[in-house]
Amino acid sequence: MKLQVSEIRTREVLGWKGLHLLHYDLSSCSQKVRILMDELGIDYRSHPINLMRDEQRTEWYLGINPRGLVPVLVHDGEVHIESNDIIEYLDRRFAVPGSSLLPATEAEQQQMRELMALEDRLHTDLRTVTFTYLAPDPSDHAPQLTDDQFGYIGRLHQACTLLNETLKDRPYLLGERMTLADISWFIALYRLNLAGYPLQQHPELKAGFERLAARPAFRKQVAAGPLAIRLAGSVYRRVNRLLRRSLPRDYAHWDSARKHSTS
Ligand SMILES: N[C@@H](CCC(=O)N[C@@H](CS)C(=O)NCC(=O)O)C(=O)O
């Protein structure tokens, strides 16, 4: 989504030439864009926005993205937000013949966008997974668990079931070739897998995920970030799983409640 010039209050970016990515190493939406840029060999100038220091909420940043979210792409002074829109924009503008990750037909492109829109709709649930199982959220916008305690598990399970069905007769979501939808879903699955979601319940999806995880661009971008933070994250994750909240355990509760209610 391209912002109107009138929406951009940090006017200096209007003069930026070339491609600039405002992003955070450990943000899944930023990883999505960096994977695409690596896959297509697109060079850009990196502007780290540290979410742990709430830099996405400074006046300067809000003047570029009023939603206060990363990533943002600035291309020759034009500001683009929303990671799924950014990767499609980049592919259309910069893929050289033969390297595009867009499917060939308009109908397939529409299917691809629908799968990407589903990933985007589930981003709040993914956020719940992140801040329940993987990282403490120091901000005031941590997800609150409500009566619909495990609703996020149900919705994620339903999406994984759909993707698993789709992958039964093909290696990638749209067929024989990797497309933007595979990148988009990969970063969500990476998070789920890290949190201990039982991907083995969806064998075709697990195989598809592992195929993508072996690609250098994917491996590199999900491993980005300072070692100290990654190590601290790994310790937090393990201790949390042992002593507080565990996704495998919550999934098992959700699953048994579901089976009970349908028996
Ligand atoms: N739909 C947006 C979601 C972006 C988003 O939620 N970004 C997260 C990081 S993955 C963020 O900036 N969080 C900071 C915050 O919530 O304050 C996109 O795909 O770009």
The ligand as an SDF file (V2000), in Angstrom:
LIG
                    3D

 20 19  0  0  0  0  0  0  0  0999 V2000
    0.1700   -6.2090    8.4270 N   0  0  0  0  0  0  0  0  0  0  0  0
    1.4400   -5.6250    8.7400 C   0  0  0  0  0  0  0  0  0  0  0  0
    1.8290   -6.0810   10.1300 C   0  0  0  0  0  0  0  0  0  0  0  0
    3.1290   -5.4180   10.5600 C   0  0  0  0  0  0  0  0  0  0  0  0
    3.4570   -5.7210   12.0080 C   0  0  0  0  0  0  0  0  0  0  0  0
    2.5950   -6.1230   12.8090 O   0  0  0  0  0  0  0  0  0  0  0  0
    4.7290   -5.5350   12.3420 N   0  0  0  0  0  0  0  0  0  0  0  0
    5.1890   -5.8190   13.6850 C   0  0  0  0  0  0  0  0  0  0  0  0
    6.4850   -6.6180   13.6180 C   0  0  0  0  0  0  0  0  0  0  0  0
    6.2580   -8.1510   12.7710 S   0  0  0  0  0  0  0  0  0  0  0  0
    5.4610   -4.5040   14.4030 C   0  0  0  0  0  0  0  0  0  0  0  0
    5.9340   -3.5610   13.8220 O   0  0  0  0  0  0  0  0  0  0  0  0
    5.1700   -4.4620   15.7010 N   0  0  0  0  0  0  0  0  0  0  0  0
    5.4330   -3.3140   16.5010 C   0  0  0  0  0  0  0  0  0  0  0  0
    4.2840   -2.9380   17.3750 C   0  0  0  0  0  0  0  0  0  0  0  0
    3.2530   -3.6290   17.3590 O   0  0  0  0  0  0  0  0  0  0  0  0
    4.4020   -1.9390   18.0960 O   0  0  0  0  0  0  0  0  0  0  0  0
    2.4840   -6.0490    7.6990 C   0  0  0  0  0  0  0  0  0  0  0  0
    2.3490   -7.1470    7.1540 O   0  0  0  0  0  0  0  0  0  0  0  0
    3.4110   -5.2830    7.4250 O   0  0  0  0  0  0  0  0  0  0  0  0
  1  2  1  0
  2  3  1  0
  2 18  1  0
  3  4  1  0
  4  5  1  0
  5  6  2  0
  5  7  1  0
  7  8  1  0
  8  9  1  0
  8 11  1  0
  9 10  1  0
 11 12  2  0
 11 13  1  0
 13 14  1  0
 14 15  1  0
 15 16  2  0
 15 17  1  0
 18 19  2  0
 18 20  1  0
M  END
$$$$
